[in-house]
Amino acid sequence: MNIAVIGGGAVGVTVAFELTKQNVDVTVYERGSIGDGSASSGRAAGVCYDAYAGPIDATVGKQALTRFREWSRAGRIEFTSRPYVWLARAGDAQRAAAIREQVPRMQEHGRNVSVVSVDELADRYPALRVDDIAVAAIAENAGYTDPAAYTRSIAAAADQAGATIYTETPATLRSETVIETSTGRESFDAVLVAAGAHTKRVLADADVQIPLKPYRVQALTTASTAIDVPMLFDATGGYYLRPHEGGLLVGDGTEPIERDPDDWSRSADGWFIEAVDSYTETAIGRTLDTSNAWAGLCTATPDGDPLLGERRPGLFVAAGWQGHGFMRSPAIGERIAAQLVGGDGIDAFDPTRFEGTESFEIVEGMDIE
Ligand SMILES: Cc1cc2nc3c(=O)[nH]c(=O)nc-3n(C[C@H](O)[C@H](O)[C@H](O)COP(=O)(O)OP(=O)(O)OC[C@H]3O[C@@H](n4cnc5c(N)ncnc54)[C@H](O)[C@@H]3O)c2cc1C
């Protein structure tokens, strides 16, 4: 079998690697280089957890963490286990209730999560400011890794296993299973478009519509200060953070506005850097010097679930992660690789559930209202 993947981000290279295990002749087309900063996978924060209330997401999250740890044990990537805490602050009754409601549902799916008291949180992580926390929950099965390094490592493994990976090679879809590059046209048994924020545009060349909107998010890293924190999502403040080289990586700055994937600002905005300063006061009681700040694109769908599966006969899509694509990529890659060779897909993520022309608002992926 002869399968092409358009897009060499975390998802595309994972699919390619998985396909080599099935003895598929797989070709990846990447318009830039692998793991560089032009793709979302080169700009992501690398926060990974399995704290999902939906059964499919919980399974996918768990499986992905298992794979990250296997790769780490094999020396392919560095994965640092670190609990993930999410919380609502005083006065935010709606999100506090949402956290209390989510935790038992996650536990039903076997996830190691619990509501944690403010005293226990303060004992475990004295650097956190806890005085105005209303409700906090903790997921023990979580950690972080460098998404660009992951992407390069899996691409190298796919290459070693026999995949053909073309970089600096933009691909155009001429029909469901025909791809054109600067060197000519090639026909495949199946094509997967995993082109991140460009996925809708790539499919449109073959007259295939999907409802997908790229939107801009931001992140920054701080100078090293030897601070010990869990990974954290502050649902009230709207920020997440994780340890990063002795300092912090802090993110969000979401703008729920559809962006042209070829025309957007890669630099972080001044307002975002200032807002993070004020947020770190709330989270850890002090500000930290910014060492690097940037923006990147995420993709939204009408229902917040991915578009994963066969869109037309022979033409598959994998996109629409609402800011959670990296942490799910090892498991999502396995699932779509199995579907590409004839296995079942995930019904809830089937891209044919939409016409493709639906109008919808972008809803931030991490919010828990
Ligand atoms: C600041 C930031 C922080 C984030 N933090 C997290 C996080 O902590 N955890 C998490 O799970 N997710 C996070 N995300 C989201 C995550 O980055 C994405 O969900 C994930 O990287 C998507 O991977 P992908 O392979 O689908 O897409 P991408 O990484 O965007 O890869 C798509 C690839 O397709 C290529 N391409 C496009 N068009 C063509 C074409 N015509 N021909 C050939 N190649 C083409 C692109 O060059 C690109 O390399 C974050 C995103 C940002 C921006």
Ligand as a Chemical Component Dictionary entry (heavy atoms), coordinates in Angstrom:
data_LIG
# 
_chem_comp.id                   LIG 
_chem_comp.type                 NON-POLYMER 
_chem_comp.pdbx_formal_charge   0 
_chem_comp.three_letter_code    LIG 
# 
loop_
_chem_comp_atom.comp_id 
_chem_comp_atom.atom_id 
_chem_comp_atom.alt_atom_id 
_chem_comp_atom.type_symbol 
_chem_comp_atom.charge 
_chem_comp_atom.model_Cartn_x 
_chem_comp_atom.model_Cartn_y 
_chem_comp_atom.model_Cartn_z 
_chem_comp_atom.pdbx_ordinal 
LIG C1  C1  C 0 1.965  28.577 21.747 1  
LIG C2  C2  C 0 1.341  27.214 21.606 2  
LIG C3  C3  C 0 1.310  26.352 22.700 3  
LIG C4  C4  C 0 0.733  25.083 22.580 4  
LIG N1  N1  N 0 0.808  24.246 23.632 5  
LIG C5  C5  C 0 0.331  22.981 23.532 6  
LIG C6  C6  C 0 0.473  22.072 24.598 7  
LIG O1  O1  O 0 1.044  22.398 25.639 8  
LIG N2  N2  N 0 -0.034 20.816 24.450 9  
LIG C7  C7  C 0 -0.670 20.435 23.307 10 
LIG O2  O2  O 0 -1.152 19.311 23.232 11 
LIG N3  N3  N 0 -0.794 21.279 22.261 12 
LIG C8  C8  C 0 -0.310 22.534 22.345 13 
LIG N4  N4  N 0 -0.428 23.393 21.296 14 
LIG C9  C9  C 0 -1.133 22.930 20.088 15 
LIG C10 C10 C 0 -0.185 22.078 19.243 16 
LIG O3  O3  O 0 0.916  22.858 18.857 17 
LIG C11 C11 C 0 -0.878 21.572 17.988 18 
LIG O4  O4  O 0 -2.155 21.045 18.304 19 
LIG C12 C12 C 0 -0.047 20.469 17.314 20 
LIG O5  O5  O 0 1.307  20.850 17.250 21 
LIG C13 C13 C 0 -0.590 20.194 15.945 22 
LIG O6  O6  O 0 0.286  19.325 15.266 23 
LIG P1  P1  P 0 0.036  19.020 13.732 24 
LIG O7  O7  O 0 1.055  18.034 13.325 25 
LIG O8  O8  O 0 -1.407 18.701 13.540 26 
LIG O9  O9  O 0 0.244  20.446 13.018 27 
LIG P2  P2  P 0 1.578  21.283 12.728 28 
LIG O10 O10 O 0 2.589  21.092 13.794 29 
LIG O11 O11 O 0 1.150  22.673 12.411 30 
LIG O12 O12 O 0 2.149  20.605 11.435 31 
LIG C14 C14 C 0 1.545  20.774 10.164 32 
LIG C15 C15 C 0 2.652  20.787 9.144  33 
LIG O13 O13 O 0 2.083  20.840 7.835  34 
LIG C16 C16 C 0 2.971  21.580 7.026  35 
LIG N5  N5  N 0 2.248  22.006 5.816  36 
LIG C17 C17 C 0 1.242  22.898 5.723  37 
LIG N6  N6  N 0 0.817  22.994 4.449  38 
LIG C18 C18 C 0 1.586  22.144 3.722  39 
LIG C19 C19 C 0 1.639  21.794 2.350  40 
LIG N7  N7  N 0 0.809  22.333 1.434  41 
LIG N8  N8  N 0 2.567  20.891 1.944  42 
LIG C20 C20 C 0 3.430  20.331 2.837  43 
LIG N9  N9  N 0 3.414  20.631 4.154  44 
LIG C21 C21 C 0 2.498  21.516 4.591  45 
LIG C22 C22 C 0 3.407  22.719 7.923  46 
LIG O14 O14 O 0 4.611  23.320 7.476  47 
LIG C23 C23 C 0 3.567  22.004 9.251  48 
LIG O15 O15 O 0 4.900  21.572 9.489  49 
LIG C24 C24 C 0 0.135  24.674 21.362 50 
LIG C25 C25 C 0 0.165  25.541 20.260 51 
LIG C26 C26 C 0 0.776  26.784 20.368 52 
LIG C27 C27 C 0 0.828  27.657 19.162 53 
# 
loop_
_chem_comp_bond.comp_id 
_chem_comp_bond.atom_id_1 
_chem_comp_bond.atom_id_2 
_chem_comp_bond.value_order 
_chem_comp_bond.pdbx_ordinal 
LIG C1  C2  SING 1  
LIG C2  C3  SING 2  
LIG C2  C26 DOUB 3  
LIG C3  C4  DOUB 4  
LIG C4  N1  SING 5  
LIG C4  C24 SING 6  
LIG N1  C5  DOUB 7  
LIG C5  C6  SING 8  
LIG C5  C8  SING 9  
LIG C6  O1  DOUB 10 
LIG C6  N2  SING 11 
LIG N2  C7  SING 12 
LIG C7  O2  DOUB 13 
LIG C7  N3  SING 14 
LIG N3  C8  DOUB 15 
LIG C8  N4  SING 16 
LIG N4  C9  SING 17 
LIG N4  C24 SING 18 
LIG C9  C10 SING 19 
LIG C10 O3  SING 20 
LIG C10 C11 SING 21 
LIG C11 O4  SING 22 
LIG C11 C12 SING 23 
LIG C12 O5  SING 24 
LIG C12 C13 SING 25 
LIG C13 O6  SING 26 
LIG O6  P1  SING 27 
LIG P1  O7  DOUB 28 
LIG P1  O8  SING 29 
LIG P1  O9  SING 30 
LIG O9  P2  SING 31 
LIG P2  O10 DOUB 32 
LIG P2  O11 SING 33 
LIG P2  O12 SING 34 
LIG O12 C14 SING 35 
LIG C14 C15 SING 36 
LIG C15 O13 SING 37 
LIG C15 C23 SING 38 
LIG O13 C16 SING 39 
LIG C16 N5  SING 40 
LIG C16 C22 SING 41 
LIG N5  C17 SING 42 
LIG N5  C21 SING 43 
LIG C17 N6  DOUB 44 
LIG N6  C18 SING 45 
LIG C18 C19 SING 46 
LIG C18 C21 DOUB 47 
LIG C19 N7  SING 48 
LIG C19 N8  DOUB 49 
LIG N8  C20 SING 50 
LIG C20 N9  DOUB 51 
LIG N9  C21 SING 52 
LIG C22 O14 SING 53 
LIG C22 C23 SING 54 
LIG C23 O15 SING 55 
LIG C24 C25 DOUB 56 
LIG C25 C26 SING 57 
LIG C26 C27 SING 58 
# 
